Amino acid sequence: MTVLYLANLTEGMDKRFAGRLWDLPSKIYSDITLLYPGQALNPPLLLEKLDRLGYRPVSGTPSKPGEMRFSKTALEIYLHEFHSPFHEQKSASVWVGLKDSRVTSITRSDMDTKGAILELEPEVLMLYYGPDRERRQLISIGQLPAHLLHAVMAAEDRGFYGHSGIEIRGILRALVANLKEWEISQGGSTITQQLAKNYFLTPERTLSRKFKELLIAGILEYKFDKDTILEMYLNEIYFGQEGPVSINGIGEASRFFFDKSAADLSVSESAVLAGLIKAPNQFSPHRNPERCTSRRNEVLEAMHKNEWLTAESLEEEKARPVKVAPYRGYHQQAPYFMDYLTGQLTSLYSRETLSSEGLSIFTTIDTEVQSAAEKALKKGLERLEAANPSLKRQNPGESLQGAVIVMQPKTGYILAMVGGRDYGVSQFNRAVQARRQPGSAFKPFVYLAALDQYTPVSMLDNSPQTFMVNGQPWTPKNYYAQAEPEITFRKALAQSQNLATVNLAYGMGLERVTQIARAFHFSAPDDPYPSMALGTLEVEPLSLARAYCVFPADGVLPFPLSIREVADTGGKTIESRHATIERLTTPAKAYMMSDLMRDVVRDGTARSLKQMGVTWPVAGKTGTTNDSQDAWFVGYTPNLVALVWVGFDNNDSIKATGATAALPIWADLMKALPQYVSGEWLPLPSGIETLTICADSREIAREGCCPRIMEEIFLSENQPETLCRQHECSSNLEKVWNGIKKILPSF
């Protein structure tokens, strides 16, 4: 019977060891952060990032991985080691010269030349846990220093390499103690027995479980060598909690308590971790530093007793204070983005795979941009409520809301996503789940569709009109009743004139509005209606942000990307995502629209950006819907497209416009990201002509047109070819008079 039981037990162990030994949660990473000479920085955001990455400030020159020193003139940092499919970071000291919050130079200890680029490793944003919620970083015994192994054996099993898995004296000693107390309170377990108990058995204290433990320990010793057993033990052992998550294995414990690799642990640090095994909560350096120090000293003395530590080293190590990394607690960053990402990941991998196979998932999120977006939205919504107390709601679930999306236009990378004011109150992701009317933020697509027939100086009818729609009269209105009755194409977009836009849509045909909407992947009805030109169709904010990427991306619509790479536990790439693009218009037309939308910021509805401190080149468009239910601003530089939406979930009026509600949030966001603001503008593509135009006739200027002339750009295939006819006579008279003046001196 015993033989059969042993056979069954052995078979079960073989099956367990044949598969995956531990469930490893997948880790979600941000993108890397680049620093380079000439780059402008936001020091507070950078310091927040370094803190999240586990870099600790020191008073002297950083000498160990994870240390840093910051001043107005320099950032000194000793890099962590980090490996990924696309980023290899060796541990090295780096000196970053600073002046006026701008990088002047970078010098690395592992490079001979100055002017290097510094790539900071990505941040861990989230982990996909299984039901046990265990965090573990696997190590091999060959990576570990001898003093760490000695510390563990001194604390738990001094004779580990000399016994066959069971230590009789320890069992007898525990048996006597248990008989005295009439309960099983001591185990007398070897490291092999502890591995058997923790890995294969439940934590109950019964004689039958103890018997199974002894049998499994014997089988382990028979099947594996001592180094393999110790390695499994060190990867399995429990070291305490970080909130609801358990810290398992010496690899994860060294990161959690000392923010370093287990291979880099000192003698004192090794003794601290070895001392925790007995009772992690009781001897935790975060909770009980005095008890932790006392327990560490016990382990050090045991190491000395076993001749693993000299008397001199013993006194030196005991004199060292216990210094651990600060307790941070588990905190999920960018929660709305994480929900969006999870939806994409679960279409590629099962939840079991995500929670057990230890995948490394590298995303497009820039945590500095994400942090700036979250802060700008929070500040902006509070500012609106302070200015207009009627916007405040008693129920947090009914509060004024907003969304922010930041993308790289040419790659489609999502750099930041904020789907609401407070994820703890509402998990509804307005950035991707809400369907709202874009209002005037849709107008640029109408004007893009008209570029084949109209030029920036074409005149549009801006006078009041009534249209018949489905047998009913419809009379659109401009925001300002005193608007000019006739207005140029350029000025109509800059000032967001509704009547001119509707007349433009009718002039080129309403079907063209439907076509352009569908080309940009908006949902559009089969039967077009005139108010579509004013943005009454519904869009998701992410779709609108993506559509605006076309203008700074030379006419190409990118696919919004959240995942860059997925790697397995060995670091091999198993999934790689790259930009999927779709050409929707020519580079020339895209540039034309960007130039037109720069006037929105220079002289139009977004001109207050200048008073908000945005002095670099920007293009974009405000948007406000009927009764001010939605306020938008979508703006961009050559490097970033950023969208801001403000509104109530129940469509209450926010009593503000895109220019007064969304625009200030956009300004706060962009001012916090100097590293993305170069001050340059889009390069002029082929297919664009710059001409001097008569401001009165809007034809090519003559000499007689001065001073009523202006510079304007045109598409090469749609440029004026006629000289100004309005000033033709005065130009001829001027030529005659000039001729007379030349011959007068001869008389």
Secondary structure as the mmCIF struct_conf table of DSSP 4:
data_model
#
loop_
_struct_conf.conf_type_id
_struct_conf.id
_struct_conf.beg_label_comp_id
_struct_conf.beg_label_asym_id
_struct_conf.beg_label_seq_id
_struct_conf.end_label_comp_id
_struct_conf.end_label_asym_id
_struct_conf.end_label_seq_id
HELX_RH_AL_P HELX_RH_AL_P1 THR A 2 ALA A 18
BEND BEND1 GLY A 19 GLY A 19
BEND BEND2 LEU A 21 TRP A 22
STRN STRN1 LEU A 24 LEU A 24
STRN STRN2 SER A 26 TYR A 29
STRN STRN3 THR A 33 LEU A 35
TURN_TY1_P TURN_TY1_P1 PRO A 37 GLY A 38
STRN STRN4 ALA A 40 ALA A 40
HELX_RH_AL_P HELX_RH_AL_P2 PRO A 43 ARG A 52
TURN_TY1_P TURN_TY1_P2 LEU A 53 GLY A 54
HELX_LH_PP_P HELX_LH_PP_P1 TYR A 55 TYR A 55
STRN STRN5 ARG A 56 PRO A 57
BEND BEND3 SER A 59 GLY A 60
BEND BEND4 LYS A 64 LYS A 64
TURN_TY1_P TURN_TY1_P3 PRO A 65 GLY A 66
STRN STRN6 GLU A 67 PHE A 70
BEND BEND5 LYS A 72 THR A 73
STRN STRN7 ALA A 74 TYR A 78
HELX_LH_PP_P HELX_LH_PP_P2 LEU A 79 GLU A 81
STRN STRN8 PHE A 82 HIS A 83
BEND BEND6 PRO A 85 PHE A 86
STRN STRN9 GLU A 88 GLN A 89
STRN STRN10 SER A 93 LYS A 99
TURN_TY1_P TURN_TY1_P4 ASP A 100 SER A 101
STRN STRN11 ARG A 102 ARG A 108
TURN_TY1_P TURN_TY1_P5 SER A 109 ASP A 110
BEND BEND7 ASP A 112 GLY A 115
HELX_LH_PP_P HELX_LH_PP_P3 ALA A 116 ILE A 117
STRN STRN12 LEU A 118 LEU A 120
HELX_LH_PP_P HELX_LH_PP_P4 GLU A 121 GLU A 123
STRN STRN13 VAL A 124 TYR A 128
TURN_TY1_P TURN_TY1_P6 PRO A 131 ASP A 132
STRN STRN14 GLU A 134 ARG A 136
HELX_RH_3T_P HELX_RH_3T_P1 ILE A 141 GLN A 143
BEND BEND8 LEU A 144 LEU A 144
HELX_RH_AL_P HELX_RH_AL_P3 ALA A 146 GLU A 156
TURN_TY1_P TURN_TY1_P7 ARG A 158 GLY A 159
HELX_RH_3T_P HELX_RH_3T_P2 PHE A 160 GLY A 162
BEND BEND9 HIS A 163 GLY A 165
HELX_RH_AL_P HELX_RH_AL_P4 ILE A 168 GLU A 181
TURN_TY1_P TURN_TY1_P8 TRP A 182 TRP A 182
BEND BEND10 GLU A 183 GLU A 183
HELX_RH_AL_P HELX_RH_AL_P5 ILE A 191 PHE A 200
BEND BEND11 LEU A 201 LEU A 201
BEND BEND12 PRO A 203 PRO A 203
HELX_RH_AL_P HELX_RH_AL_P6 LEU A 207 LYS A 223
BEND BEND13 PHE A 224 PHE A 224
HELX_RH_AL_P HELX_RH_AL_P7 LYS A 226 GLU A 236
STRN STRN15 TYR A 238 GLU A 242
TURN_TY1_P TURN_TY1_P9 GLY A 243 PRO A 244
STRN STRN16 VAL A 245 ASN A 248
BEND BEND14 GLY A 249 GLY A 249
HELX_RH_AL_P HELX_RH_AL_P8 ILE A 250 PHE A 258
BEND BEND15 ASP A 259 LYS A 260
HELX_RH_3T_P HELX_RH_3T_P3 ALA A 262 ASP A 264
HELX_RH_AL_P HELX_RH_AL_P9 VAL A 267 LEU A 276
TURN_TY1_P TURN_TY1_P10 ILE A 277 LYS A 278
TURN_TY1_P TURN_TY1_P11 PRO A 280 PHE A 283
TURN_TY1_P TURN_TY1_P12 PRO A 285 ARG A 287
HELX_RH_AL_P HELX_RH_AL_P10 PRO A 289 LYS A 305
TURN_TY1_P TURN_TY1_P13 ASN A 306 GLU A 307
BEND BEND16 TRP A 308 LEU A 309
HELX_RH_AL_P HELX_RH_AL_P11 ALA A 311 ALA A 319
BEND BEND17 ARG A 320 ARG A 320
HELX_LH_PP_P HELX_LH_PP_P5 ALA A 325 TYR A 327
BEND BEND18 GLN A 333 ALA A 334
HELX_RH_AL_P HELX_RH_AL_P12 PRO A 335 LEU A 345
TURN_TY1_P TURN_TY1_P14 THR A 346 LEU A 348
BEND BEND19 TYR A 349 TYR A 349
HELX_RH_AL_P HELX_RH_AL_P13 ARG A 351 SER A 356
STRN STRN17 GLU A 357 GLU A 357
STRN STRN18 SER A 360 THR A 363
HELX_RH_AL_P HELX_RH_AL_P14 THR A 367 ALA A 387
HELX_RH_3T_P HELX_RH_3T_P4 PRO A 389 LEU A 391
BEND BEND20 GLN A 394 ASN A 395
HELX_RH_3T_P HELX_RH_3T_P5 PRO A 396 GLU A 398
BEND BEND21 SER A 399 SER A 399
STRN STRN19 GLN A 401 MET A 407
TURN_TY1_P TURN_TY1_P15 PRO A 409 THR A 411
STRN STRN20 TYR A 413 TYR A 413
STRN STRN21 ILE A 414 VAL A 418
BEND BEND22 GLY A 420 ARG A 421
TURN_TY1_P TURN_TY1_P16 TYR A 423 VAL A 425
TURN_TY1_P TURN_TY1_P17 ARG A 430 GLN A 433
STRN STRN22 ARG A 436 ARG A 436
HELX_RH_3T_P HELX_RH_3T_P6 GLY A 439 PHE A 442
HELX_RH_AL_P HELX_RH_AL_P15 LYS A 443 ALA A 449
TURN_TY1_P TURN_TY1_P18 ALA A 450 GLN A 453
TURN_TY1_P TURN_TY1_P19 PRO A 456 VAL A 457
STRN STRN23 MET A 459 ASP A 461
BEND BEND23 SER A 463 SER A 463
STRN STRN24 PHE A 467 VAL A 469
TURN_TY1_P TURN_TY1_P20 ASN A 470 GLY A 471
STRN STRN25 GLN A 472 TRP A 474
BEND BEND24 TYR A 479 TYR A 480
TURN_TY1_P TURN_TY1_P21 ALA A 481 GLN A 482
BEND BEND25 PRO A 485 PRO A 485
STRN STRN26 GLU A 486 THR A 488
HELX_RH_AL_P HELX_RH_AL_P16 PHE A 489 ALA A 494
TURN_TY1_P TURN_TY1_P22 GLN A 495 SER A 496
HELX_RH_AL_P HELX_RH_AL_P17 ASN A 498 MET A 508
HELX_RH_AL_P HELX_RH_AL_P18 LEU A 510 ALA A 519
TURN_TY1_P TURN_TY1_P23 PHE A 520 HIS A 521
BEND BEND26 ASP A 526 ASP A 527
HELX_RH_3T_P HELX_RH_3T_P7 PRO A 530 LEU A 534
TURN_TY1_P TURN_TY1_P24 GLY A 535 GLY A 535
BEND BEND27 LEU A 537 LEU A 537
STRN STRN27 VAL A 539 VAL A 539
HELX_RH_AL_P HELX_RH_AL_P19 PRO A 541 TYR A 548
TURN_TY1_P TURN_TY1_P25 CYS A 549 GLY A 555
STRN STRN28 VAL A 556 PRO A 558
HELX_LH_PP_P HELX_LH_PP_P6 PHE A 559 PHE A 559
STRN STRN29 LEU A 561 LEU A 561
STRN STRN30 ILE A 563 ALA A 567
TURN_TY1_P TURN_TY1_P26 THR A 569 GLY A 570
BEND BEND28 GLY A 571 GLY A 571
STRN STRN31 THR A 573 SER A 576
STRN STRN32 ILE A 581 ARG A 583
BEND BEND29 THR A 585 THR A 585
HELX_RH_AL_P HELX_RH_AL_P20 PRO A 587 ARG A 602
TURN_TY1_P TURN_TY1_P27 ASP A 603 ASP A 603
BEND BEND30 GLY A 604 GLY A 604
TURN_TY1_P TURN_TY1_P28 THR A 605 ALA A 606
HELX_RH_3T_P HELX_RH_3T_P8 ARG A 607 LEU A 609
TURN_TY1_P TURN_TY1_P29 LYS A 610 GLY A 613
BEND BEND31 TRP A 616 TRP A 616
STRN STRN33 ALA A 619 THR A 624
HELX_RH_3T_P HELX_RH_3T_P9 ASN A 626 SER A 628
STRN STRN34 ASP A 630 TYR A 636
BEND BEND32 PRO A 638 ASN A 639
STRN STRN35 VAL A 641 GLY A 647
TURN_TY1_P TURN_TY1_P30 ASP A 649 ASN A 650
BEND BEND33 LYS A 655 LYS A 655
HELX_RH_PI_P HELX_RH_PI_P1 GLY A 658 ALA A 662
HELX_RH_AL_P HELX_RH_AL_P21 LEU A 663 LYS A 671
TURN_TY1_P TURN_TY1_P31 ALA A 672 ALA A 672
HELX_RH_3T_P HELX_RH_3T_P10 PRO A 674 TYR A 676
BEND BEND34 GLY A 679 GLY A 679
HELX_LH_PP_P HELX_LH_PP_P7 LEU A 682 PRO A 685
TURN_TY1_P TURN_TY1_P32 SER A 686 GLY A 687
STRN STRN36 ILE A 688 CYS A 694
TURN_TY1_P TURN_TY1_P33 ALA A 695 SER A 697
BEND BEND35 GLU A 699 GLU A 699
STRN STRN37 ILE A 700 ILE A 700
HELX_RH_3T_P HELX_RH_3T_P11 GLU A 703 CYS A 705
TURN_TY1_P TURN_TY1_P34 CYS A 706 PRO A 707
BEND BEND36 ARG A 708 ARG A 708
STRN STRN38 ILE A 709 LEU A 715
HELX_RH_3T_P HELX_RH_3T_P12 SER A 716 ASN A 718
BEND BEND37 THR A 722 THR A 722
STRN STRN39 LEU A 723 LEU A 723
HELX_LH_PP_P HELX_LH_PP_P8 CYS A 724 CYS A 724
BEND BEND38 ARG A 725 ARG A 725
TURN_TY1_P TURN_TY1_P35 GLN A 726 HIS A 727
HELX_RH_AL_P HELX_RH_AL_P22 GLU A 728 ILE A 743
HELX_RH_3T_P HELX_RH_3T_P13 LEU A 744 SER A 746
#
